[in-house]
Amino acid sequence: MDKRMLKQKDSGQLIVISAPSGAGKGTVISKLLERDNKNRWLSVSATSRLPRVGEKEGINYYYLKESDFKKKIDEGYFLEYTNYAGNFYGTPKEYIREKLEHGIDVILEIEIEGAANIKKLVPEAIFIFIMPPSLKTLVKRLKKRGTESNDKIIKRFHEAYKEINEVTKYNYVVVNDEIEETVDKVEAILKAEKCRVDRIEEVYLDTKEEEIHELLMEDEETFDNSGIGDKI
């Protein structure tokens, strides 16, 4: 039986997904995990903000008091951290390397500044920016949450406006209009990244070039009827 010609790296991919608040990155990630929860793992971030309605400890975030968050910064607990809209967000180091080494793709749901920090540490990671269809749609989604005051929504809108101007620092941008189509596009990106040349560890050519040449020349009928001989 012929061997596969290519041996690819079997390590997982580090996938960074960012978006303005209200663009729907959380929903996109949930759908990605629904489609494949064996080979994908969401690294749960820590935050100093209070949980929103429906959010759960250890699933959406690890919720810490600001003093505890700062203590963990000093202890070197985070791969990266940032202060966004008045709250701290950070990526715990624990488990990430282990998952990647076992061939599991790790998704990081982080803000713009955090993504920039990851890019310095792991430039080969995949950086995807989820864009809202329009700023008006973004405002509607923020209001629909019903979890924040008008002043908070205005602050998040201004943050979003600045963040969208950072999109060129990412590898890919996907507009989140129809959720299933958005997830399809992100999945296509991840599949394409698996085929990158820099993921090749070794190329196997287990048959000598001379042997292949002899086999081709022995099959004169095929060679002659192909018309190739006339063009050489």
N, C-alpha and C positions, 0 to 999 in steps of 0.2 A: 504494500500500500504506500502511495506517495505521501511524503511528509508535507506539512504545510510549509509554504515558502517563507512565511514571515512568523517570527516570534515577537509578539507585542508585550510591552510592559503590562504586568497584571496589577499594578498599583491603582488605587482609586484616584479620581479627579477631585480637586478642590474647586468648588463652584461658589462664586460670590454673587449673590443676587441683591441688588439695591433698587430703591424706588422712592419717590417722594411719599410722604405719609398720605394714604388714601388712594394710592395708585393700584393697590390690590396684590402686592407681592406675596403677602401671606396666603391668599387664596391660591395663587399660582403654585406656590411651594407645596401646599396641602394636596393639590391635584397631582403634582409630580410624584409625591410620596404614595398617593393612592394607586397610581399606575405601577409603581415598583418600589415596594418598601423593603425588599431583600437586599438590593444593591445600592440603595440610597439611604442616607442618614442625615437628619437635620441636627446640626449642632445648636443646642439651645443656648441663647445668649443670656447674660445677666443684665439687669437694669435697676436703677434706683427709683424709677417711676412706679406709681401705684398701678395695680392690675386693672384693666378695663373689665366691663361686664362680660362674663363668659370666658375670660382668660383663666388659665390654670397654671399653678406653680409646677415648674419642671416640664411643661408642655409648650407653653408660649414663651415664657421667660423664667429665669430664677430671679425672684424679686428680693432685693436687698435694701436695707436702710443705707442712706448715703454714707454714713460713717463706716458701715461694714464694707461697702463697695471700695472706699478709699483704702481701707485696711488691706483688702485683697490686692489692690494695685501695688501697694508696698511689698506684699509677699510674692509678687511676680506670678500671680494666679492667671492673669489674662495674656492671651496671645496678642491682643490689641484692645484698646478701649478708646472711647471718645465721649465728649459731652455734647449732646444734641438737644436743642429746644429746652435747655435747663435741666436735663436729666442725663445721668451716666448710662452708657451702654458698653458692654465688653464681651469678648469671646473667650471663654475658658479654654485652656490648652488641653485639659483632660480629655482623653479618648480620641482626639482628632487624628493624631499620628497613627495610633493603633488601627483605626478604621481604614485609613488610606493604605496602610501596609497590607491589610487583608483584602484589598481590591474593592472596597466599598467607597462609593462617591460620597463626599461630605459636602453638604450645602450650608453655606453661611448666609444668614439673612441679616445684613448689616447696613449701616448708614454710609454716606459718601466718605466721610473722613476715615471711618473704620476701614472701608474698602481700600482707600489710598494707603493706609498703614499696612494692610495685607499685601498690597502690590509690591511694596518695598521688601517685605519678608519672603513672599512667595510669588515672584513675577510670572511663573508659568501657570498660575491658577486661571480659571475661566471667569471673566467678569461680565455679568449680564445686567443691563439696566432696564427696568420695567417702566415704561412711559404711559401716562394717562392719555386718552384720546384728545383731551383738551383741558385747559385750566378750569373752564366752567364745570366740566364733568368732575374734576378733582374737588372743587369746592362743594358740589352737590354730595359727593361721597363722604367728605369730612363732616358735613352737616347731618347726613343720614345716620352716622354713628350715634349721635345723641349723647356722647360721653364727655364732651369738652365744651367749655364756655366759648362765646363768640371771640373773645380776646385770644384764647388759645388757638382757635381755628385761623384767625388772621395771622398769628405768629407762624403757624405751620404752613400757611399759604406762602408767606414770604420766604420761608426756608425752602419750600418746594421750588419756587421760582429760581432761587440760586442754584439748587441742586440740578435742575434740568440743564443748566449751562455747563455742568461738569460731565455731560454724557459722553463727550469725545475721549474721556480717559478710560472708557470701558471697551471691551472687545466687541460687544453686541448690544443692540438696543431693540426691544420688542414693545410695540404699542399694545396695551391691554384694553381692547375694546370688547371683543367676544372671548370669554374666558377659555373655552375649549380650544379655540383657534390659537390663542396665546400660548397655552400649554403645549400644543402641537409644535409650535415654532421653537419653543425652548427645548423640547425633546429632540428636534431635528439638529439643533446646535450641539447638544450633548453627544448625539450619535456621530456627527461629523468630527467632533473633537477626538473621539476614540480612534479615528482613522488618520490622525495627523502623523506625518513622517517621523517626528521626533518621539513618537511612542513606540517606534520599532527598536527592538533590542538586537535582533540578529536576522539576517537573510539567509535562508537555507537553499543552496543549489546542490542537491544531492546527486545530480547526474552531470558527468563531465560534458563540456561543450562539444568535444570531438565525437562523443557517442551520439549526441542529438544530431549532429551534422551528418554522420554516417547513416542514421535511420532515415533522415530526409532524402538523402541521395539514393538510397536503396529503393525507395518508393517512387521510381521513375514515372510510372503512369500518372500518379497524382500530381507530380511535379509538372509533367508535360501538359496535362489537360487543364491545369490551372491558368495557363497563359502567362505565368510569371516568367518562364524561361525565355519567352519571346521579348520580354521587356528588359532583360538583363544584358 
